[in-house]
C-alpha cells in the first residue's frame, strides 16, 4: 500500500523542533532554583531570563516574518514553554501567556496594521510588557455577563467604567488587552455579542490597581482593577466592535495550550527530581527507588504526562493548520484538562517521594506543588473544561 501524502509530521521530531528544544535548554541552564525562588518571592524581576528568551527569538515565534518574527506557530510555542519548564524554569509559562499570547498572538490575529507596527517589534524584543483584563468579580467563567462597560461618547472615544479581578502582571505592563461590553446585554440578539477588545494603558490614573494577597508562587503579581471614566478611542479597538468575545477565542485557546505545555514541563521537572532523589536516598540499606511503592507512582505520573503531551501536540498542530475551530477548541480544552491534572499530580508524587524533605524549600518541589495547583483553576477550571467536553464533544445538554 502506498504511503499517503501528508503535511502532518506525525510523531517524528523535526530538526527544527530539536534545535528549538536545544536552545530552550541552553537558556534554562542559566537560571537555577535560587533565581526562580527570588522571582516568585518578589525579590527580583526575571529581566535577564526574558531578554535571553527575546534574543533566542522565542517571543516572536508566532509572529509572521513580515513583522520581524519567526513565522512559526503554536506547535513551536508550546515546545518552547514545555522545554523551559522541564529544565527548571517552572514559572516561565505565565510570562509567555501574558506577553506572547495576550499580546503577540492577539495582535497578529486581530490587530490593525498600525497596532502591529507599533507594538509587535517591542514585544518581540522584550521591551514591552503585556497583560489582559478579562475576569470580573461577578462574572468569572461567565464572560458574557461582564459588567465593565465602554460607553460610546459619539466623538470617537469611549468612557470605560467597571472592575476586573485576578489580572496578572498589570503592575509591570505597558499595554493591556481590555475586554469590555460596548452594547448592553438587553440590546443584542445573543448574549455573546456586544463585547469589544481594546488596547488600554494600565498606567492611566483613571485605572486603580489593588494587589491581591495570593498564597502561591508566581512570577507575576495579581491585581484587582477599577476603571473610573477611563477613556479609550476607536483606534484602540482590536478587531471588530461588538464581536470581541468571538475573537477572544483566538487568544484563549492558545492560552490553554501554553498553560498545558507549562504544566507538562513542570511535571517533567518534578518527576526528574523524584527519580534523582529516589536513586540517591537510602533507607534500610538500599535506595528508596528500588521499592515499587516509590516506583509505581512515579511511573504512573510519567505516563500521564506523556499522554497529555500528545493531546497538546495534536491540538497545537490542528490550530496551526487552520483546522475546524470547534474541534480545535474541544482538543484545547481536553489538553488543558489532562495536562494540568497530570502536572499537579506529578508535583504531588515528587513531594511524596521526598518525604519530609519535600516540604523544605531547599528542594523546590513544594514550590512547584503550590504553583501547579493554580493550573486546575486557571485559565479555565477543570470543571469548565469538562463542561465544554460534555456539551461540545459529546452532545450532552448544557449544564451551566
PyMOL commands that set and color helices and strands:
alter all, ss='L'
color gray80, all
select helices_A, chain A and resi 15-28+33-40+47-55+58-60+65-67+74-86+92-110+113-125+143-145+170-172+185-187+234-236+244-280+288-290+292-320+325-359+361-363+365-376+382-393
alter helices_A, ss='H'
color red, helices_A
select strands_A, chain A and resi 130-133+149-152+157-168+175-181+195-200+207-211+222-233+237-238+282-283+286-287
alter strands_A, ss='S'
color yellow, strands_A
deselect
rebuild
show_as cartoon
